[in-house]
Amino acid sequence: MQHEGSKYRVRAAGLLLTAAYLAFAAWLLLRPHYVAWVPSPNLRPFSTIRADLRMEPLQAARHLLAGLGLLAPLGVLLPMAGGRIETSGVASFLRTVFAGLMVSMSVEFTQTMVPGQLFDVDALILNTTGVALAHLLVVPAIRHHLRQRLTLRAELARTQEGAPQGRGELRAQPTTDRRSGANRTAPLGR
């Protein structure tokens, strides 16, 4: 069936794109920063976000959007790699957000081993929120579209199975006349 092959191609593309994006994010986030002074890690939720909001509006927006957008593509790539079209939206959302949280937590803990990088609980919050927002904005619409396509394909396959074979001409089918008991042929489709 054509659907099975395309399903595996989409899943393979999702896995490949997810791996490539994670490699890019790791390169971006795990580079050493050599500075003379490093602040202590942030373990209090929303303290960095509040500090960002006290900046100029453009600079605050840039910092917050960078945190939201850093891992946001995973909100679309992870369900794509999973390849589950028939799953419920809530289950997909919870799986994706949990996976995004685990990726963000892994990055934050790995950053503690890199010079000049710190653990920041607010980065964890922003990254996970970005994954959730991307998932909510994109995945339900795509899943709805794909489900419609599958339904249309299934209906088309059913109608093609029941259609007469050949070049559109009607074939005769033998029947028995109830009144006379004689055999006669009746065209299909009537």
C-alpha positions as CSV (number, residue, x, y, z in Angstrom):
1,M,0.0,0.0,0.0
2,Q,1.3,3.5,-0.8
3,H,0.4,4.9,2.6
4,E,2.8,2.6,4.4
5,G,5.8,3.6,2.3
6,S,5.1,7.3,2.7
7,K,4.6,6.9,6.4
8,Y,8.0,5.4,6.8
9,R,9.6,8.1,4.6
10,V,8.0,10.8,6.7
11,R,9.2,9.0,9.9
12,A,12.7,8.6,8.5
13,A,12.8,12.3,7.5
14,G,11.6,13.2,11.0
15,L,14.3,11.2,12.6
16,L,17.0,12.6,10.4
17,L,15.9,16.2,10.9
18,T,15.6,15.7,14.6
19,A,19.1,14.3,14.9
20,A,20.4,17.2,12.7
21,Y,18.6,19.8,14.7
22,L,19.8,18.3,18.0
23,A,23.4,18.3,16.8
24,F,23.0,22.0,15.8
25,A,21.5,22.9,19.2
26,A,24.3,21.0,21.0
27,W,26.9,22.9,19.0
28,L,25.2,26.1,19.7
29,L,24.6,25.6,23.4
30,L,27.7,23.6,24.5
31,R,30.4,25.9,23.2
32,P,32.7,27.3,25.9
33,H,32.4,30.9,26.9
34,Y,35.6,32.3,28.3
35,V,34.8,35.2,30.6
36,A,36.5,36.6,33.6
37,W,33.5,36.4,35.9
38,V,30.7,33.8,35.9
39,P,27.6,34.3,38.0
40,S,26.2,31.5,40.1
41,P,23.7,29.0,38.5
42,N,20.0,30.1,38.6
43,L,17.9,27.6,40.6
44,R,15.0,30.0,41.4
45,P,12.2,29.8,38.8
46,F,11.4,33.0,36.9
47,S,14.2,35.1,38.3
48,T,16.1,35.3,35.0
49,I,12.8,35.9,33.2
50,R,12.0,38.8,35.5
51,A,15.5,40.2,35.0
52,D,15.0,40.0,31.3
53,L,11.6,41.7,31.5
54,R,13.3,44.7,33.3
55,M,15.5,45.3,30.2
56,E,14.6,47.4,27.3
57,P,11.5,45.9,25.5
58,L,13.4,45.0,22.3
59,Q,16.3,43.4,24.2
60,A,13.8,41.6,26.6
61,A,11.8,40.2,23.7
62,R,15.0,39.0,22.0
63,H,16.2,37.1,25.1
64,L,12.7,35.6,25.8
65,L,12.1,34.6,22.2
66,A,15.6,33.1,22.0
67,G,14.7,30.9,24.9
68,L,11.3,30.0,23.5
69,G,12.6,29.4,20.0
70,L,15.7,27.4,20.8
71,L,14.2,24.0,21.1
72,A,10.8,24.9,19.6
73,P,11.4,22.9,16.3
74,L,11.3,19.8,18.4
75,G,7.6,20.4,19.0
76,V,7.1,19.5,15.4
77,L,10.1,17.2,14.7
78,L,9.4,14.8,17.5
79,P,5.9,13.9,16.5
80,M,7.1,13.7,12.9
81,A,9.8,11.2,14.0
82,G,7.2,9.3,15.9
83,G,5.0,8.9,12.8
84,R,1.7,8.3,14.7
85,I,-1.1,9.9,12.9
86,E,-3.9,8.1,14.6
87,T,-2.8,8.9,18.2
88,S,-4.8,11.3,20.3
89,G,-3.8,14.9,20.4
90,V,-3.4,15.0,24.2
91,A,-1.1,11.9,24.2
92,S,1.0,13.4,21.5
93,F,1.2,16.7,23.2
94,L,2.2,15.2,26.6
95,R,4.8,12.9,25.0
96,T,6.3,15.8,23.0
97,V,6.5,18.2,25.9
98,F,8.0,15.5,28.2
99,A,10.6,14.7,25.5
100,G,11.3,18.4,25.1
101,L,11.7,18.8,28.8
102,M,14.2,15.9,29.0
103,V,16.2,17.3,26.1
104,S,16.3,20.7,27.7
105,M,17.3,19.2,31.0
106,S,20.0,17.2,29.4
107,V,21.4,20.3,27.7
108,E,21.3,22.3,30.9
109,F,23.1,19.6,32.9
110,T,25.7,19.1,30.2
111,Q,26.3,22.8,30.1
112,T,27.6,22.7,33.7
113,M,30.6,20.8,32.4
114,V,31.4,23.5,29.8
115,P,33.5,26.5,30.8
116,G,31.4,29.7,31.2
117,Q,28.1,27.9,30.9
118,L,25.6,27.6,33.8
119,F,22.5,25.7,34.8
120,D,19.5,28.0,34.5
121,V,16.1,26.7,35.5
122,D,14.4,29.6,33.5
123,A,16.1,28.3,30.3
124,L,14.5,24.9,31.1
125,I,11.1,26.6,31.5
126,L,11.4,28.7,28.3
127,N,12.7,25.8,26.2
128,T,9.9,23.5,27.3
129,T,7.3,26.2,26.7
130,G,8.7,26.8,23.2
131,V,8.3,23.1,22.4
132,A,4.8,23.1,23.7
133,L,3.8,26.2,21.8
134,A,5.3,24.9,18.5
135,H,3.5,21.6,19.0
136,L,0.1,23.3,19.7
137,L,0.5,25.7,16.8
138,V,1.5,23.3,14.1
139,V,0.9,19.6,14.9
140,P,-2.9,19.5,15.3
141,A,-3.5,21.2,11.9
142,I,-1.0,18.9,10.2
143,R,-2.5,15.8,11.9
144,H,-6.0,16.8,10.9
145,H,-4.9,17.3,7.3
146,L,-3.1,13.9,7.2
147,R,-6.2,12.2,8.7
148,Q,-8.4,13.7,6.0
149,R,-6.0,12.5,3.3
150,L,-6.0,9.0,4.8
151,T,-9.8,9.0,4.9
152,L,-10.1,10.2,1.3
153,R,-7.6,7.5,0.2
154,A,-9.5,4.8,2.0
155,E,-12.8,5.9,0.4
156,L,-11.2,6.1,-3.0
157,A,-9.8,2.6,-2.6
158,R,-13.2,1.3,-1.5
159,T,-14.9,2.9,-4.5
160,Q,-12.3,1.5,-6.9
161,E,-12.7,-2.0,-5.5
162,G,-16.4,-1.9,-6.2
163,A,-16.2,-0.3,-9.6
164,P,-16.6,-2.5,-12.7
165,Q,-13.3,-3.5,-14.4
166,G,-12.5,-2.5,-17.9
167,R,-12.9,0.7,-19.8
168,G,-16.1,2.0,-18.3
169,E,-18.5,-0.3,-20.2
170,L,-21.1,-2.1,-18.2
171,R,-20.9,-5.9,-18.1
172,A,-23.9,-8.1,-18.1
173,Q,-24.7,-10.3,-15.1
174,P,-26.9,-13.3,-15.4
175,T,-30.1,-13.2,-13.3
176,T,-33.3,-15.2,-13.0
177,D,-36.7,-13.6,-13.8
178,R,-39.0,-14.3,-10.8
179,R,-42.2,-14.4,-12.9
180,S,-41.2,-16.7,-15.6
181,G,-38.2,-18.5,-14.1
182,A,-36.2,-17.8,-17.2
183,N,-32.6,-16.8,-17.2
184,R,-31.7,-13.4,-18.6
185,T,-28.8,-11.0,-18.3
186,A,-29.1,-7.6,-16.6
187,P,-26.5,-4.9,-17.0
188,L,-24.5,-4.0,-13.9
189,G,-25.1,-0.7,-12.3
190,R,-28.9,-0.6,-12.5
